[in-house]
Structures are given as C-alpha cells and as structure tokens.
Amino acid sequence: MKTTEQGFVNQNDQRNDGCTQEPGTDHCQKFYRMTCLRCGHHYLANGSDIWQRKCPKCLGGKP
Ligand SMILES: [Zn+2]
C-alpha cells in the first residue's frame, strides 16, 4: 500500500484518511487528512510526509 492511499497507517500509528483539495506546503503536494490512532487527533499533512508523520498532539510532531 502506498503512503498516499486512504487507509494507510504509518509506523507511528498515524492513519491517512484521504486527500484534500488544499495545496500542501511542499512542492507539488496536497494536504492529506490524518488521524492519530493513539489519541484520535485530526490534522493535515503533506503527502510526502505521511510515511514518517508524528501526531502533533501526543507524539511531539510538527503542528
Ligand atoms: Zn495523538
């Protein structure tokens, strides 16, 4: 499964909930909706960051 596929869960228990139409902050990236499976926090991440993303609330990731 690709990191940009909806339903992907990375090594930090962060789940990709699908692409948004919002442009990301990296070159040619879109923001993806992410859910933390540890605390339930929702946030947005660049597609290129999904594989290594950490929850900004409980894992100290960038906001
Ligand atoms: Zn969390």
N, CA, C, O and the ligand as a Tripos MOL2 file, in Angstrom:
@<TRIPOS>MOLECULE
protein
  253   251    64     0     0
PROTEIN
NO_CHARGES

@<TRIPOS>ATOM
      1 N           0.8430   -1.2070    0.0000 N.3       1 MET1
      2 CA          0.0000    0.0000    0.0000 C.3       1 MET1
      3 C           0.8720    1.2480    0.0000 C.2       1 MET1
      4 O           1.8690    1.3220    0.7190 O.2       1 MET1
      5 N           0.4940    2.2090   -0.7980 N.am      2 LYS2
      6 CA          1.2440    3.4710   -0.8370 C.3       2 LYS2
      7 C           0.8710    4.3530    0.3550 C.2       2 LYS2
      8 O          -0.2240    4.2470    0.9060 O.2       2 LYS2
      9 N           1.7950    5.2160    0.7340 N.am      3 THR3
     10 CA          1.5410    6.1070    1.8810 C.3       3 THR3
     11 C           0.4280    7.0990    1.5840 C.2       3 THR3
     12 O          -0.2290    7.5960    2.4990 O.2       3 THR3
     13 N           0.2150    7.3900    0.2850 N.am      4 THR4
     14 CA         -0.8150    8.3620   -0.0840 C.3       4 THR4
     15 C          -2.1840    7.7200   -0.2850 C.2       4 THR4
     16 O          -3.1530    8.4170   -0.5850 O.2       4 THR4
     17 N          -2.2750    6.4070   -0.1230 N.am      5 GLU5
     18 CA         -3.5650    5.7300   -0.2410 C.3       5 GLU5
     19 C          -4.3730    5.8940    1.0320 C.2       5 GLU5
     20 O          -3.8430    5.8300    2.1420 O.2       5 GLU5
     21 N          -5.6700    6.1080    0.8450 N.am      6 GLN6
     22 CA         -6.5460    6.2420    2.0000 C.3       6 GLN6
     23 C          -6.5300    4.9490    2.8060 C.2       6 GLN6
     24 O          -6.6780    3.8650    2.2420 O.2       6 GLN6
     25 N          -6.3510    5.0540    4.1130 N.am      7 GLY7
     26 CA         -6.3290    3.8810    4.9730 C.3       7 GLY7
     27 C          -4.9310    3.4380    5.3640 C.2       7 GLY7
     28 O          -4.7670    2.5700    6.2220 O.2       7 GLY7
     29 N          -3.9120    4.0380    4.7300 N.am      8 PHE8
     30 CA         -2.5360    3.7140    5.1050 C.3       8 PHE8
     31 C          -2.2540    4.1430    6.5450 C.2       8 PHE8
     32 O          -2.6360    5.2400    6.9550 O.2       8 PHE8
     33 N          -1.5870    3.2770    7.3110 N.am      9 VAL9
     34 CA         -1.1940    3.6060    8.6860 C.3       9 VAL9
     35 C           0.3250    3.5240    8.7810 C.2       9 VAL9
     36 O           0.9040    2.4950    8.4320 O.2       9 VAL9
     37 N           0.9700    4.5670    9.2360 N.am     10 ASN10
     38 CA          2.4360    4.5370    9.2860 C.3      10 ASN10
     39 C           2.9380    3.9360   10.6020 C.2      10 ASN10
     40 O           2.1530    3.5070   11.4480 O.2      10 ASN10
     41 N           4.2660    3.9170   10.7520 N.am     11 GLN11
     42 CA          4.8930    3.2600   11.9020 C.3      11 GLN11
     43 C           4.5620    3.9500   13.2220 C.2      11 GLN11
     44 O           4.7760    3.3760   14.2890 O.2      11 GLN11
     45 N           4.0470    5.1670   13.1600 N.am     12 ASN12
     46 CA          3.6860    5.9010   14.3770 C.3      12 ASN12
     47 C           2.1800    5.8520   14.6610 C.2      12 ASN12
     48 O           1.6780    6.6310   15.4710 O.2      12 ASN12
     49 N           1.4650    4.9470   14.0050 N.am     13 ASP13
     50 CA          0.0110    4.7990   14.1920 C.3      13 ASP13
     51 C          -0.7710    6.0090   13.6960 C.2      13 ASP13
     52 O          -1.8000    6.3720   14.2660 O.2      13 ASP13
     53 N          -0.2730    6.6280   12.6310 N.am     14 GLN14
     54 CA         -0.9700    7.7620   12.0340 C.3      14 GLN14
     55 C          -1.6480    7.2870   10.7470 C.2      14 GLN14
     56 O          -0.9890    6.7590    9.8520 O.2      14 GLN14
     57 N          -2.9600    7.4760   10.6620 N.am     15 ARG15
     58 CA         -3.7150    6.9610    9.5140 C.3      15 ARG15
     59 C          -4.0300    8.0520    8.5030 C.2      15 ARG15
     60 O          -4.4490    9.1520    8.8640 O.2      15 ARG15
     61 N          -3.8240    7.7310    7.2430 N.am     16 ASN16
     62 CA         -4.1960    8.6100    6.1370 C.3      16 ASN16
     63 C          -5.6930    8.4410    5.8610 C.2      16 ASN16
     64 O          -6.1560    7.3490    5.5330 O.2      16 ASN16
     65 N          -6.4390    9.5390    5.9990 N.am     17 ASP17
     66 CA         -7.8850    9.4980    5.7760 C.3      17 ASP17
     67 C          -8.2760   10.0960    4.4370 C.2      17 ASP17
     68 O          -9.4480   10.3960    4.2080 O.2      17 ASP17
     69 N          -7.3020   10.2730    3.5470 N.am     18 GLY18
     70 CA         -7.6050   10.7180    2.1990 C.3      18 GLY18
     71 C          -7.1150   12.1200    1.8870 C.2      18 GLY18
     72 O          -6.7860   12.9090    2.7730 O.2      18 GLY18
     73 N          -7.0800   12.3970    0.5900 N.am     19 CYS19
     74 CA         -6.5510   13.6510    0.0720 C.3      19 CYS19
     75 C          -7.5660   14.7820    0.2170 C.2      19 CYS19
     76 O          -8.7710   14.5580    0.1000 O.2      19 CYS19
     77 N          -7.0810   15.9910    0.4710 N.am     20 THR20
     78 CA         -7.9240   17.1810    0.4070 C.3      20 THR20
     79 C          -7.5940   17.9300   -0.8840 C.2      20 THR20
     80 O          -6.6500   17.5660   -1.5840 O.2      20 THR20
     81 N          -8.3520   18.9560   -1.2010 N.am     21 GLN21
     82 CA         -8.0570   19.7780   -2.3800 C.3      21 GLN21
     83 C          -7.1250   20.9290   -2.0240 C.2      21 GLN21
     84 O          -6.7960   21.7650   -2.8660 O.2      21 GLN21
     85 N          -6.7080   20.9560   -0.7680 N.am     22 GLU22
     86 CA         -5.8850   22.0500   -0.2820 C.3      22 GLU22
     87 C          -4.4220   21.8110   -0.6410 C.2      22 GLU22
     88 O          -3.8880   20.7460   -0.3290 O.2      22 GLU22
     89 N          -3.7540   22.7740   -1.2900 N.am     23 PRO23
     90 CA         -2.3470   22.5800   -1.6150 C.3      23 PRO23
     91 C          -1.4760   22.5240   -0.3620 C.2      23 PRO23
     92 O          -1.6760   23.3100    0.5650 O.2      23 PRO23
     93 N          -0.5260   21.6150   -0.3260 N.am     24 GLY24
     94 CA          0.3750   21.4940    0.8190 C.3      24 GLY24
     95 C           1.4960   22.5120    0.7690 C.2      24 GLY24
     96 O           1.5460   23.3560   -0.1260 O.2      24 GLY24
     97 N           2.3850   22.4250    1.7280 N.am     25 THR25
     98 CA          3.4840   23.3880    1.8260 C.3      25 THR25
     99 C           4.7450   22.8850    1.1390 C.2      25 THR25
    100 O           5.7060   23.6410    0.9990 O.2      25 THR25
    101 N           4.7650   21.6150    0.7040 N.am     26 ASP26
    102 CA          5.8800   21.0980   -0.0780 C.3      26 ASP26
    103 C           5.5720   21.2470   -1.5590 C.2      26 ASP26
    104 O           4.4120   21.3940   -1.9440 O.2      26 ASP26
    105 N           6.6040   21.2110   -2.3880 N.am     27 HIS27
    106 CA          6.4580   21.3370   -3.8230 C.3      27 HIS27
    107 C           5.5030   20.2690   -4.3750 C.2      27 HIS27
    108 O           5.6840   19.0780   -4.1210 O.2      27 HIS27
    109 N           4.4880   20.7030   -5.1300 N.am     28 CYS28
    110 CA          3.5530   19.7880   -5.7970 C.3      28 CYS28
    111 C           2.8530   18.8170   -4.8470 C.2      28 CYS28
    112 O           2.5290   17.6940   -5.2350 O.2      28 CYS28
    113 N           2.6260   19.2310   -3.6400 N.am     29 GLN29
    114 CA          1.9670   18.3510   -2.6830 C.3      29 GLN29
    115 C           0.5690   18.8510   -2.3680 C.2      29 GLN29
    116 O           0.2890   20.0480   -2.4330 O.2      29 GLN29
    117 N          -0.2910   17.9240   -2.0310 N.am     30 LYS30
    118 CA         -1.5920   18.2760   -1.4660 C.3      30 LYS30
    119 C          -1.6050   17.8550   -0.0040 C.2      30 LYS30
    120 O          -0.8510   16.9770    0.4160 O.2      30 LYS30
    121 N          -2.4750   18.5000    0.7580 N.am     31 PHE31
    122 CA         -2.6250   18.0800    2.1400 C.3      31 PHE31
    123 C          -3.5070   16.8490    2.2230 C.2      31 PHE31
    124 O          -4.4540   16.6910    1.4520 O.2      31 PHE31
    125 N          -3.1900   15.9930    3.1530 N.am     32 TYR32
    126 CA         -3.9950   14.7980    3.4340 C.3      32 TYR32
    127 C          -4.5410   14.8960    4.8470 C.2      32 TYR32
    128 O          -3.8880   15.4130    5.7540 O.2      32 TYR32
    129 N          -5.7480   14.3900    5.0110 N.am     33 ARG33
    130 CA         -6.3250   14.3130    6.3490 C.3      33 ARG33
    131 C          -5.6810   13.1470    7.0840 C.2      33 ARG33
    132 O          -5.6010   12.0400    6.5510 O.2      33 ARG33
    133 N          -5.2280   13.3900    8.2940 N.am     34 MET34
    134 CA         -4.5950   12.3590    9.0990 C.3      34 MET34
    135 C          -5.3410   12.1930   10.4140 C.2      34 MET34
    136 O          -5.8700   13.1540   10.9740 O.2      34 MET34
    137 N          -5.3720   10.9580   10.8940 N.am     35 THR35
    138 CA         -5.9280   10.6910   12.2210 C.3      35 THR35
    139 C          -4.8950    9.9280   13.0380 C.2      35 THR35
    140 O          -4.3000    8.9610   12.5620 O.2      35 THR35
    141 N          -4.6900   10.3750   14.2680 N.am     36 CYS36
    142 CA         -3.8230    9.6620   15.2010 C.3      36 CYS36
    143 C          -4.6330    8.5490   15.8570 C.2      36 CYS36
    144 O          -5.6590    8.8070   16.4860 O.2      36 CYS36
    145 N          -4.1640    7.3020   15.7050 N.am     37 LEU37
    146 CA         -4.8990    6.1770   16.2810 C.3      37 LEU37
    147 C          -4.6120    6.0200   17.7670 C.2      37 LEU37
    148 O          -5.2270    5.1900   18.4370 O.2      37 LEU37
    149 N          -3.6880    6.8080   18.2770 N.am     38 ARG38
    150 CA         -3.3690    6.7230   19.7070 C.3      38 ARG38
    151 C          -4.2660    7.6400   20.5250 C.2      38 ARG38
    152 O          -4.7350    7.2600   21.5990 O.2      38 ARG38
    153 N          -4.5130    8.8740   20.0090 N.am     39 CYS39
    154 CA         -5.3230    9.8200   20.7980 C.3      39 CYS39
    155 C          -6.5390   10.3400   20.0420 C.2      39 CYS39
    156 O          -7.3580   11.0480   20.6280 O.2      39 CYS39
    157 N          -6.6830   10.0100   18.7490 N.am     40 GLY40
    158 CA         -7.8480   10.4280   17.9850 C.3      40 GLY40
    159 C          -7.7640   11.8210   17.4030 C.2      40 GLY40
    160 O          -8.7500   12.3250   16.8650 O.2      40 GLY40
    161 N          -6.6030   12.4560   17.4980 N.am     41 HIS41
    162 CA         -6.4320   13.8080   16.9730 C.3      41 HIS41
    163 C          -6.4630   13.8090   15.4400 C.2      41 HIS41
    164 O          -5.9120   12.9140   14.7990 O.2      41 HIS41
    165 N          -7.1220   14.8380   14.8540 N.am     42 HIS42
    166 CA         -7.1650   15.0010   13.4080 C.3      42 HIS42
    167 C          -6.3020   16.1880   13.0030 C.2      42 HIS42
    168 O          -6.3010   17.2190   13.6750 O.2      42 HIS42
    169 N          -5.5710   16.0420   11.9060 N.am     43 TYR43
    170 CA         -4.7450   17.1390   11.4070 C.3      43 TYR43
    171 C          -4.4340   16.9000    9.9350 C.2      43 TYR43
    172 O          -4.8270   15.8820    9.3640 O.2      43 TYR43
    173 N          -3.7240   17.8500    9.3230 N.am     44 LEU44
    174 CA         -3.3680   17.7490    7.9100 C.3      44 LEU44
    175 C          -1.8710   17.5490    7.7560 C.2      44 LEU44
    176 O          -1.0770   18.0760    8.5350 O.2      44 LEU44
    177 N          -1.4900   16.7720    6.7310 N.am     45 ALA45
    178 CA         -0.0720   16.5380    6.4690 C.3      45 ALA45
    179 C           0.1820   16.5500    4.9700 C.2      45 ALA45
    180 O          -0.6990   16.2000    4.1860 O.2      45 ALA45
    181 N           1.3880   16.9530    4.5690 N.am     46 ASN46
    182 CA          1.7980   16.8330    3.1800 C.3      46 ASN46
    183 C           1.8850   15.3620    2.7880 C.2      46 ASN46
    184 O           2.2430   14.5160    3.6070 O.2      46 ASN46
    185 N           1.5550   15.0610    1.5250 N.am     47 GLY47
    186 CA          1.6380   13.6920    1.0520 C.3      47 GLY47
    187 C           3.0150   13.0850    1.2500 C.2      47 GLY47
    188 O           3.1420   11.9010    1.5590 O.2      47 GLY47
    189 N           4.0440   13.8990    1.0720 N.am     48 SER48
    190 CA          5.4170   13.4050    1.1810 C.3      48 SER48
    191 C           5.8280   13.1180    2.6220 C.2      48 SER48
    192 O           6.8460   12.4700    2.8620 O.2      48 SER48
    193 N           5.0430   13.5950    3.5750 N.am     49 ASP49
    194 CA          5.3860   13.4400    4.9970 C.3      49 ASP49
    195 C           4.6740   12.2810    5.6780 C.2      49 ASP49
    196 O           5.0020   11.9150    6.8060 O.2      49 ASP49
    197 N           3.6890   11.7030    4.9790 N.am     50 ILE50
    198 CA          2.7950   10.7540    5.6510 C.3      50 ILE50
    199 C           3.5400    9.5740    6.2680 C.2      50 ILE50
    200 O           3.2270    9.1510    7.3810 O.2      50 ILE50
    201 N           4.5190    9.0490    5.5490 N.am     51 TRP51
    202 CA          5.2110    7.8380    5.9990 C.3      51 TRP51
    203 C           5.9180    8.0160    7.3360 C.2      51 TRP51
    204 O           6.1060    7.0520    8.0770 O.2      51 TRP51
    205 N           6.3160    9.2710    7.6470 N.am     52 GLN52
    206 CA          7.1010    9.4960    8.8640 C.3      52 GLN52
    207 C           6.3870   10.4290    9.8480 C.2      52 GLN52
    208 O           6.9710   10.8420   10.8500 O.2      52 GLN52
    209 N           5.1220   10.7590    9.5590 N.am     53 ARG53
    210 CA          4.4250   11.7720   10.3490 C.3      53 ARG53
    211 C           4.1860   11.3090   11.7790 C.2      53 ARG53
    212 O           3.8600   10.1510   12.0400 O.2      53 ARG53
    213 N           4.3630   12.2750   12.7140 N.am     54 LYS54
    214 CA          4.0470   12.0120   14.1130 C.3      54 LYS54
    215 C           2.9160   12.9220   14.5380 C.2      54 LYS54
    216 O           2.8060   14.0440   14.0450 O.2      54 LYS54
    217 N           2.0780   12.4610   15.4390 N.am     55 CYS55
    218 CA          0.9610   13.2590   15.9270 C.3      55 CYS55
    219 C           1.4760   14.5190   16.6210 C.2      55 CYS55
    220 O           2.3250   14.4380   17.5090 O.2      55 CYS55
    221 N           0.9550   15.7020   16.2110 N.am     56 PRO56
    222 CA          1.3990   16.9470   16.8580 C.3      56 PRO56
    223 C           0.9110   17.0580   18.3020 C.2      56 PRO56
    224 O           1.4320   17.8600   19.0770 O.2      56 PRO56
    225 N          -0.0780   16.2600   18.6570 N.am     57 LYS57
    226 CA         -0.6400   16.3730   19.9900 C.3      57 LYS57
    227 C           0.0390   15.4530   21.0000 C.2      57 LYS57
    228 O           0.4160   15.9010   22.0830 O.2      57 LYS57
    229 N           0.2010   14.1720   20.6600 N.am     58 CYS58
    230 CA          0.7070   13.2340   21.6670 C.3      58 CYS58
    231 C           2.0920   12.6870   21.3630 C.2      58 CYS58
    232 O           2.6830   12.0180   22.2110 O.2      58 CYS58
    233 N           2.6310   12.9570   20.1620 N.am     59 LEU59
    234 CA          3.9590   12.4170   19.8310 C.3      59 LEU59
    235 C           4.9850   13.5180   19.5700 C.2      59 LEU59
    236 O           6.1300   13.2270   19.2250 O.2      59 LEU59
    237 N           4.5870   14.7690   19.7300 N.am     60 GLY60
    238 CA          5.5210   15.8680   19.5780 C.3      60 GLY60
    239 C           5.9000   16.1890   18.1480 C.2      60 GLY60
    240 O           6.9500   16.7880   17.9160 O.2      60 GLY60
    241 N           5.0660   15.8040   17.1660 N.am     61 GLY61
    242 CA          5.3280   16.1330   15.7730 C.3      61 GLY61
    243 C           5.1080   17.6150   15.5040 C.2      61 GLY61
    244 O           4.5680   18.3340   16.3440 O.2      61 GLY61
    245 N           5.5320   18.0690   14.3230 N.am     62 LYS62
    246 CA          5.3140   19.4720   13.9930 C.3      62 LYS62
    247 C           3.8270   19.7300   13.7880 C.2      62 LYS62
    248 O           3.1090   18.8470   13.3180 O.2      62 LYS62
    249 N           3.3500   20.9280   14.1320 N.am     63 PRO63
    250 CA          1.9110   21.2050   14.0430 C.3      63 PRO63
    251 C           1.4090   21.2300   12.5970 C.2      63 PRO63
    252 O           0.2220   21.4500   12.3590 O.2      63 PRO63
    253 ZN         -2.0090   11.5670   19.0070 Zn       64 ZN64
@<TRIPOS>BOND
     1     1     2 1
     2     2     3 1
     3     3     4 2
     4     3     5 am
     5     5     6 1
     6     6     7 1
     7     7     8 2
     8     7     9 am
     9     9    10 1
    10    10    11 1
    11    11    12 2
    12    11    13 am
    13    13    14 1
    14    14    15 1
    15    15    16 2
    16    15    17 am
    17    17    18 1
    18    18    19 1
    19    19    20 2
    20    19    21 am
    21    21    22 1
    22    22    23 1
    23    23    24 2
    24    23    25 am
    25    25    26 1
    26    26    27 1
    27    27    28 2
    28    27    29 am
    29    29    30 1
    30    30    31 1
    31    31    32 2
    32    31    33 am
    33    33    34 1
    34    34    35 1
    35    35    36 2
    36    35    37 am
    37    37    38 1
    38    38    39 1
    39    39    40 2
    40    39    41 am
    41    41    42 1
    42    42    43 1
    43    43    44 2
    44    43    45 am
    45    45    46 1
    46    46    47 1
    47    47    48 2
    48    47    49 am
    49    49    50 1
    50    50    51 1
    51    51    52 2
    52    51    53 am
    53    53    54 1
    54    54    55 1
    55    55    56 2
    56    55    57 am
    57    57    58 1
    58    58    59 1
    59    59    60 2
    60    59    61 am
    61    61    62 1
    62    62    63 1
    63    63    64 2
    64    63    65 am
    65    65    66 1
    66    66    67 1
    67    67    68 2
    68    67    69 am
    69    69    70 1
    70    70    71 1
    71    71    72 2
    72    71    73 am
    73    73    74 1
    74    74    75 1
    75    75    76 2
    76    75    77 am
    77    77    78 1
    78    78    79 1
    79    79    80 2
    80    79    81 am
    81    81    82 1
    82    82    83 1
    83    83    84 2
    84    83    85 am
    85    85    86 1
    86    86    87 1
    87    87    88 2
    88    87    89 am
    89    89    90 1
    90    90    91 1
    91    91    92 2
    92    91    93 am
    93    93    94 1
    94    94    95 1
    95    95    96 2
    96    95    97 am
    97    97    98 1
    98    98    99 1
    99    99   100 2
   100    99   101 am
   101   101   102 1
   102   102   103 1
   103   103   104 2
   104   103   105 am
   105   105   106 1
   106   106   107 1
   107   107   108 2
   108   107   109 am
   109   109   110 1
   110   110   111 1
   111   111   112 2
   112   111   113 am
   113   113   114 1
   114   114   115 1
   115   115   116 2
   116   115   117 am
   117   117   118 1
   118   118   119 1
   119   119   120 2
   120   119   121 am
   121   121   122 1
   122   122   123 1
   123   123   124 2
   124   123   125 am
   125   125   126 1
   126   126   127 1
   127   127   128 2
   128   127   129 am
   129   129   130 1
   130   130   131 1
   131   131   132 2
   132   131   133 am
   133   133   134 1
   134   134   135 1
   135   135   136 2
   136   135   137 am
   137   137   138 1
   138   138   139 1
   139   139   140 2
   140   139   141 am
   141   141   142 1
   142   142   143 1
   143   143   144 2
   144   143   145 am
   145   145   146 1
   146   146   147 1
   147   147   148 2
   148   147   149 am
   149   149   150 1
   150   150   151 1
   151   151   152 2
   152   151   153 am
   153   153   154 1
   154   154   155 1
   155   155   156 2
   156   155   157 am
   157   157   158 1
   158   158   159 1
   159   159   160 2
   160   159   161 am
   161   161   162 1
   162   162   163 1
   163   163   164 2
   164   163   165 am
   165   165   166 1
   166   166   167 1
   167   167   168 2
   168   167   169 am
   169   169   170 1
   170   170   171 1
   171   171   172 2
   172   171   173 am
   173   173   174 1
   174   174   175 1
   175   175   176 2
   176   175   177 am
   177   177   178 1
   178   178   179 1
   179   179   180 2
   180   179   181 am
   181   181   182 1
   182   182   183 1
   183   183   184 2
   184   183   185 am
   185   185   186 1
   186   186   187 1
   187   187   188 2
   188   187   189 am
   189   189   190 1
   190   190   191 1
   191   191   192 2
   192   191   193 am
   193   193   194 1
   194   194   195 1
   195   195   196 2
   196   195   197 am
   197   197   198 1
   198   198   199 1
   199   199   200 2
   200   199   201 am
   201   201   202 1
   202   202   203 1
   203   203   204 2
   204   203   205 am
   205   205   206 1
   206   206   207 1
   207   207   208 2
   208   207   209 am
   209   209   210 1
   210   210   211 1
   211   211   212 2
   212   211   213 am
   213   213   214 1
   214   214   215 1
   215   215   216 2
   216   215   217 am
   217   217   218 1
   218   218   219 1
   219   219   220 2
   220   219   221 am
   221   221   222 1
   222   222   223 1
   223   223   224 2
   224   223   225 am
   225   225   226 1
   226   226   227 1
   227   227   228 2
   228   227   229 am
   229   229   230 1
   230   230   231 1
   231   231   232 2
   232   231   233 am
   233   233   234 1
   234   234   235 1
   235   235   236 2
   236   235   237 am
   237   237   238 1
   238   238   239 1
   239   239   240 2
   240   239   241 am
   241   241   242 1
   242   242   243 1
   243   243   244 2
   244   243   245 am
   245   245   246 1
   246   246   247 1
   247   247   248 2
   248   247   249 am
   249   249   250 1
   250   250   251 1
   251   251   252 2
@<TRIPOS>SUBSTRUCTURE
     1 MET1         2 RESIDUE 1 A MET
     2 LYS2         6 RESIDUE 1 A LYS
     3 THR3        10 RESIDUE 1 A THR
     4 THR4        14 RESIDUE 1 A THR
     5 GLU5        18 RESIDUE 1 A GLU
     6 GLN6        22 RESIDUE 1 A GLN
     7 GLY7        26 RESIDUE 1 A GLY
     8 PHE8        30 RESIDUE 1 A PHE
     9 VAL9        34 RESIDUE 1 A VAL
    10 ASN10       38 RESIDUE 1 A ASN
    11 GLN11       42 RESIDUE 1 A GLN
    12 ASN12       46 RESIDUE 1 A ASN
    13 ASP13       50 RESIDUE 1 A ASP
    14 GLN14       54 RESIDUE 1 A GLN
    15 ARG15       58 RESIDUE 1 A ARG
    16 ASN16       62 RESIDUE 1 A ASN
    17 ASP17       66 RESIDUE 1 A ASP
    18 GLY18       70 RESIDUE 1 A GLY
    19 CYS19       74 RESIDUE 1 A CYS
    20 THR20       78 RESIDUE 1 A THR
    21 GLN21       82 RESIDUE 1 A GLN
    22 GLU22       86 RESIDUE 1 A GLU
    23 PRO23       90 RESIDUE 1 A PRO
    24 GLY24       94 RESIDUE 1 A GLY
    25 THR25       98 RESIDUE 1 A THR
    26 ASP26      102 RESIDUE 1 A ASP
    27 HIS27      106 RESIDUE 1 A HIS
    28 CYS28      110 RESIDUE 1 A CYS
    29 GLN29      114 RESIDUE 1 A GLN
    30 LYS30      118 RESIDUE 1 A LYS
    31 PHE31      122 RESIDUE 1 A PHE
    32 TYR32      126 RESIDUE 1 A TYR
    33 ARG33      130 RESIDUE 1 A ARG
    34 MET34      134 RESIDUE 1 A MET
    35 THR35      138 RESIDUE 1 A THR
    36 CYS36      142 RESIDUE 1 A CYS
    37 LEU37      146 RESIDUE 1 A LEU
    38 ARG38      150 RESIDUE 1 A ARG
    39 CYS39      154 RESIDUE 1 A CYS
    40 GLY40      158 RESIDUE 1 A GLY
    41 HIS41      162 RESIDUE 1 A HIS
    42 HIS42      166 RESIDUE 1 A HIS
    43 TYR43      170 RESIDUE 1 A TYR
    44 LEU44      174 RESIDUE 1 A LEU
    45 ALA45      178 RESIDUE 1 A ALA
    46 ASN46      182 RESIDUE 1 A ASN
    47 GLY47      186 RESIDUE 1 A GLY
    48 SER48      190 RESIDUE 1 A SER
    49 ASP49      194 RESIDUE 1 A ASP
    50 ILE50      198 RESIDUE 1 A ILE
    51 TRP51      202 RESIDUE 1 A TRP
    52 GLN52      206 RESIDUE 1 A GLN
    53 ARG53      210 RESIDUE 1 A ARG
    54 LYS54      214 RESIDUE 1 A LYS
    55 CYS55      218 RESIDUE 1 A CYS
    56 PRO56      222 RESIDUE 1 A PRO
    57 LYS57      226 RESIDUE 1 A LYS
    58 CYS58      230 RESIDUE 1 A CYS
    59 LEU59      234 RESIDUE 1 A LEU
    60 GLY60      238 RESIDUE 1 A GLY
    61 GLY61      242 RESIDUE 1 A GLY
    62 LYS62      246 RESIDUE 1 A LYS
    63 PRO63      250 RESIDUE 1 A PRO
    64 ZN64       253 GROUP 0 **** ****
